Amino acid sequence: MRDEDFGTIRIKLEEVIQQSSLSKNKVAQLSQTQRGQLNHYCKGDIQRIDLAILSRLCYALDCRVEDVLEYIPPQPKDPI
């Protein structure tokens, strides 16, 4: 089986930041994260999530992990 067969994780960080009153620069500062790294998370352009960074982002944005990450189940396969 392929990884996609188990579903995917969508990173909703960009949306959470837009809903907050904070700029990306302020989020980067509060979470002690480099702006480039923050942009990678916002675009979902990462392969492995760093739990320390995720914790700092949740702290900076005063949100929960489930606000930032969403599990999308796999699509049912069509019968052959």
N, C-alpha and C positions, 0 to 999 in steps of 0.2 A: 504494500500500500504506500501511497505517497502522503506527504505531510498534509496536503490539501484535503485528503480524504477524511481528516479528523476535524476539519473546520479551521478557522483563522482567528487571529486576535487583531482587532482594529484599535489603533491608538487615536484617541479623541482629544489629545492635548491642545491642538490648535483651537478647537471649539471651546474648551474649558477656559483657555486664556482669553478668547474673544468675549466670553460671558463675564469674565472678571473685570475689575476696573484697573487691571495692571497691564503695562506694556510688556512686550517680550524682554526688553532690556531689564526691566524691574524684576521679572520672574527669574531671569538668568542670575541677576545679582542676589536676590533673596535665596535662591536654591544653590548658590555657589556652583553654577553650571556655566560652561562656556557657551556663548551665543551660538556658535556653529553646532555644537552638540545639541542644544535646545532645538535648533531648526531641524536637525535630523529626526528628533523625536516627533516634532510637529508634523513632518512630512511622512512619518511612518517608515522612514528610510533607515531602519536598524534591524539587525538580525538577532541580537541578544539584548534583553532588557537588563540594565544594571539596577538592582533593587535599591541601592543607596541613592541613586539619582532619582528613581521613582519616589522614594520616601521624601527626598528634599523637595521635589516638585509638588507633591501633595501638601507638604507643609507650607510652601510658599503660596500656593493657591487656596489653602484652607479647604481642601476637598478630599474625597476618598479615592482609593484605587479604582473602584468601579466607575467613578466619574471619568477616569482617564483611559481605562481599558474596557473593551467590549469583546466578548466571545461571540463569534458568528459560526453557528453550526454548519456542517457540510450540507450541500444540496442533495436531496434524495436522488439516487441514480435511476435513470429510466430503465425499465426491464427490456431485455434484448429480444 
